[in-house]
Amino acid sequence: MNKGDKFYGLDDWERLETDIEGVVDRVVGDSNSLDDIDWPIRILVFRRMDVSRMAEAVAKEALNDALERLDEEHSNPDGTDTEPTEKMQEAARVFAAAVVEDYVSWACEPTGEVIECTREEAGGGVQ
């Protein structure tokens, strides 16, 4: 799976499907009767959540953690905490940008696209 994957599901589903047919099969399978299904089925399209907005927080946390570890082992115990330099901050930003760029989120968010599937379109085993 990659970042560009689309997923499909209903508004209240936690586990999404990788195709529309999977959604229809699940809705039909969960129903006592096809007459109980509220046709058309409104299928929401989801995408993996964009975590790029977290890059700044990842950079700060990584840099703070690194400096804290170094200070614990190598600084004057009676001194002050090391302040990050501009060079350190830039390196942390580059690191964080690479991490969030390649990170594949499990969490998904709706795209706003809705696909309606009628009983007739569901076809297959739907009678």
C-alpha distance (Angstrom), angle and dihedral (degrees) to the residues before:
residue distance angle dihedral
M1 . . .
N2 3.75 . .
K3 3.76 139.3 .
G4 3.79 93.2 -90.6
D5 3.78 95.4 59.9
K6 3.79 118.1 125.7
F7 3.77 121.7 -144.8
Y8 3.78 131.6 -165.8
G9 3.77 135.2 -149.4
L10 3.75 149.1 120.7
D11 3.78 123.8 -73.5
D12 3.82 95.8 -99.3
W13 3.83 99.4 39.9
E14 3.79 120.8 117.2
R15 3.82 94.6 -171.7
L16 3.78 113.9 56.4
E17 3.78 131.2 -159.2
T18 3.80 127.4 -124.7
D19 3.80 93.6 -134.3
I20 3.80 140.5 27.9
E21 3.80 92.5 -114.8
G22 3.80 89.2 60.0
V23 3.80 90.5 56.0
V24 3.80 92.8 49.1
D25 3.82 91.9 46.7
R26 3.80 90.8 50.5
V27 3.81 94.5 47.4
V28 3.81 91.0 48.5
G29 3.81 92.1 44.5
D30 3.81 92.3 50.4
S31 3.80 92.6 50.2
N32 3.81 126.1 90.1
S33 3.77 90.1 -149.1
L34 3.78 136.3 6.0
D35 3.79 86.5 -123.8
D36 3.82 88.3 63.1
I37 3.81 91.3 61.7
D38 3.78 115.6 97.6
W39 3.82 99.0 -129.0
P40 2.96 129.5 -123.0
I41 3.77 96.7 47.1
R42 3.83 108.6 -137.0
I43 3.79 105.0 -141.3
L44 3.79 116.9 -167.0
V45 3.79 121.0 -146.8
F46 3.81 116.0 -135.9
R47 3.80 135.4 -171.6
R48 3.75 131.8 -164.3
M49 3.79 111.7 -81.8
D50 3.79 114.8 -97.5
V51 3.80 106.8 -122.2
S52 3.81 96.1 179.6
R53 3.80 90.2 105.1
M54 3.82 87.3 66.8
A55 3.82 94.1 62.4
E56 3.80 95.1 97.8
A57 3.82 92.6 50.4
V58 3.82 91.2 46.9
A59 3.82 90.1 50.8
K60 3.82 93.4 49.7
E61 3.79 93.4 46.0
A62 3.80 94.1 47.1
L63 3.80 92.6 48.6
N64 3.80 93.9 44.8
D65 3.81 90.8 48.9
A66 3.81 92.5 48.7
L67 3.81 93.5 49.0
E68 3.79 92.2 45.2
R69 3.81 91.0 52.8
L70 3.79 92.1 47.5
D71 3.80 92.5 46.5
E72 3.82 91.7 50.4
E73 3.80 91.1 56.5
H74 3.78 105.5 28.3
S75 3.80 114.2 21.7
N76 3.76 132.2 88.6
P77 3.83 105.2 -83.9
D78 3.80 89.5 -141.9
G79 3.81 93.6 45.2
T80 3.76 132.4 89.9
D81 3.78 126.9 -91.8
T82 3.78 116.2 -84.8
E83 3.79 113.2 -99.4
P84 3.81 115.2 -137.1
T85 3.79 116.4 -110.1
E86 3.79 123.7 -136.0
K87 3.82 89.0 -106.6
M88 3.82 90.4 53.9
Q89 3.81 91.8 47.5
E90 3.80 92.4 50.0
A91 3.82 91.2 49.0
A92 3.81 89.8 50.0
R93 3.83 90.6 50.8
V94 3.83 91.5 50.5
F95 3.82 90.0 47.8
A96 3.81 93.2 48.7
A97 3.81 92.6 46.2
A98 3.82 90.0 54.8
V99 3.80 91.8 47.3
V100 3.81 96.6 50.8
E101 3.82 91.9 41.1
D102 3.81 92.5 58.7
Y103 3.80 97.6 32.7
V104 3.82 113.0 111.0
S105 3.79 109.1 -151.2
W106 3.80 120.3 -143.5
A107 3.80 90.0 -158.4
C108 3.79 116.7 86.3
E109 3.79 135.3 -159.0
P110 3.81 129.9 -156.4
T111 3.80 117.0 -99.4
G112 3.80 93.1 -152.1
E113 3.80 90.7 -112.9
V114 3.81 115.7 126.2
I115 3.79 125.0 -167.7
E116 3.78 117.2 -160.6
C117 3.78 116.4 -151.5
T118 3.78 117.7 -166.0
R119 3.79 124.6 -154.2
E120 3.79 88.9 -106.7
E121 3.81 93.0 50.3
A122 3.80 91.3 48.6
G123 3.81 87.2 65.5
G124 3.78 117.1 152.7
G125 3.77 111.2 82.1
V126 3.79 94.1 -6.9
Q127 3.79 110.4 112.0
